[in-house]
Amino acid sequence: MEAFFESRSRSNWSYDTLKNFRQISPVVQSHLKRVYLTLCCALVASAFGAYLHILWNIGGYLTSFACFGTMIWLLSIPPYQEQRRVSLLMASAVFEGASVGPLIDLAIQIDPSVLVAAFVGTAIAFACFSGAAMLAKRREYLYLGGLLSSGVSMLLWLHLASFIFGGSAAFFMFEIYFGLLVFVGYMVVDTQDIIEKAHLGDLDYVKHALTLFTDFVAVFVRILIIMLKNLAEKSEKKKKRRD
């Protein structure tokens, strides 16, 4: 029992634990700074893409295909062509923002504060789970990668089934909540995977920023849909009470 309580007390986080990045070498820390700076730039580019949709209504299947195409193009270019790859990442982020534009436009029309709350909530979740992955032992969460890949496969099959056979609102919301759980998990796994690859010499910050960008957008979209759904349910309840 004594050993158990000693191990529990040692595992508790403290201020010293939060400052302890000894497991992450200075080279990897520098790499992570570049990754997160590039991620921030990609998010700004994505916001610009959403703004373009609001102005000219350009978001749709074409921008989704363009986003997917630029991502594949980026991954096919060797890492030493840095400027070209960064440009493709920003272009992909703009197309992604335009693709999410219709949902953002809907949120602005209903209640702009929901959009801000969804983004802040996603940013907080991203910071917390990424921080947890950095402070955890190396490779501690990498085993979850297989489970999360299975979860993504399930999401694809569920989406295909709902497209072919049609789906109820409950089925759609299950898909949204399950997808949120999967991509929040990916925030942790991908952060540890990036750290581990950097320790092994893979310092491709553009590719790593792209990975975190897709996680961030996936979580943001699902949080925004959930918040809009809750807001719609509240407004319906108020209408029923008035009637």
N, C-alpha and C positions, 0 to 999 in steps of 0.2 A: 504493500500500500504506500509506503514511504517513497519508494522508487517511482510509483505512478504519479504522486503529487509533485515530486521533484521534476519529472519530465513535463508535466502540465505547466508548471511555473516557468520552466525554461522556454516552453513554446509560446508563452504569452508575448505579444508585441509590446514594445516600449519605444520611447523616443529614440533610444540608441539603435534599436532594431530598424526603425524607419530610415536612419542615416547610414545603415550598414549596407554598402554596395560592394563589399569585398569580393563577392562571387562574380561580379561584373567587372571585367578589366577596363582600364581607361580607354582602350581602343574600342571596345564594345559600347561603352558609355557615349563616346563621341559619335559612333555609328547610330545609336538610338536617337541622339539629338537631331541628326540629319534626317532620320526616318520621320520623326514627329514634326519637324519643321516642314518637310515635304508634304506630309499628311495635312497639315494646316493650310498650306497653299492649295492643295487639291480640294479641300472643303470650301475655300473661298471661290475657287473656279466653279465648283458645283453650284454654289449659291448664285453665281453669275449666270450659269446655264438655266437655273430655275427662273431668274429674273427675265431672261430672254424669252422663255416660254410665256410668262405673264404679259410681256409686251407684244409678241408676235404669234403666240400659240403654235410653237414649233415642236412641242413635245409629243411623242407617240412612238409607234413601232420603228420608224426610220431612225430616230435618235437612239433607241434601244439597240438596234442592229449596229449603228455607228459606234456606240459605246463598246459593244462586244468586239467589234472589228478592230478598234484602236487598241484595246487591251491585248488581243492576240498579236497584233503588229508589234506592240511594245515588247512583249515577251519573246518575240522572235529575233529582236535586235540584240547584239552582244553588249555586255555591260560597259565596255569602254566608250561607246557612243552615248555619252552621258546626256548631252544637251538635247539630242534627238529624242531620247527616251523620256526625259522630263517633259518635253513639249507634248509628246504623245499621252503622257499621264494627265497633263492638264486638259488636253483635248477630250480625253476619255471622261474626265471629271465634269467638264462642261456638258457633254452629251448625257451623262448620268443625271446631272441636275435638271436638264431639260426633260428627261424621261420621267422624273419624279415631279416635274412642274405641275401637272394637272392636280395631283394630290395636294401640293402646297398651295395652289391657287384656291382650291376648295376650302382649305383650312383658313386662308386669309379672308375669304368671303364669310365664313361662319363665325370665326373668332380668332383674330391674329395672335392673341395671347396663348392659344393652344399650340401654335407653331413654335413660339419661343420656349414654352414649357417642355415640349417634346425634344427640342434641340438641347436645352440645358440638361434635361434628364438623361439623354443619350450621352452627352459629354461627361456627366458625373459618373454614369455607369462605366463608360469607357476608361476614365481615369482610375476608378476604384479597381476594376478587374485587371487592367493592365498593371497597376501598381502591385496588386496581389501576386500576379505572375512574376514580376521582377523580384519581389521579396521572398518568394518561395524558393525551395531548393531547386537546383537545375534538374530539368527533365521530369519534375514532379507531376506535371499535368499533361505531359505529352501523350500518355496512354489514352487520354480522352479523345484523341484524334480519330481513332477508329469508330468510336461510338457516335461522334458528331458527323462523320461521313455517312454512317448508316442513317442518321437523322435527316441529313440533306437528301439522301435517296428516298426516304419515306415522304419527305415534302414534295419531291418531284412526282412521285407516284400519286400522292393525294391530289396534287394540282391537276395532273393528267386525268384522273378519275372524275374530278369535279367538272373538268372541261368537257368530257365525253358524256357523262351521265347526268350532269347538273348537280349542284350542291346547295344545301340549305345554309341559312345564315349561321346556324350553330356549327356546321361543318367548316365554314369559312373562318369563324373566330377560333376554332380549335387549331386550324392551320396557322393562323396568325400567332397565337400564343405559343404553340409548339416551335414555330420558326424563330420567335423571339428567344426562347430558351436555348435553341441550337446555336444561334449566332452570338449570343452572350457568351456561351461556352467557347466559341471560336475566338472571341477577344482574348481569353486567357491562353488558350492553346497556341494561337498564332503569335502572341507576344513571346511566349517561352520558346517557340520554334525559331523565331527571328533571333533571339538572344543566343540560342544554341548554335545556329548556323553562323552567326557572327563570331562566336568563339572558335569555330572550325575554319574561319577565313572567308566566309561568304559575306561580303560587305556591300551587296547590291541593294542600296537604300531605296532606289526607285521601285524595284519589285516588292520590297518589304512594305513600303508606303502604300502601294497599290493593294496589297493584301489587307492591311488595316483599314484602308478607305472602304473597301467592299463590305467589311464587317460593320463599320460605323454606319454606312448608308442602310444596310439591311436592318439593323437594330432601330435606327431612326424612323424608317418607314413604318415599321410594325408598331412602335410606340405611338406614332402620330395617328395611325388607324385606330388603335385601341382608345386613345383619348377622344378622337372624333366620335367614335361609337358611343362612348360613355356620355359625351355631351349631348348627342342626339337622343339617347334614352332619357336623360334628365329633362330635356325640353319637352319630350312627349308626355312625361309624367306631370309636368307643370300644366300642360294643355288639358290633360284629363281632369286635374284638380279644378281648373277654372271652369270647365264644362260641367 
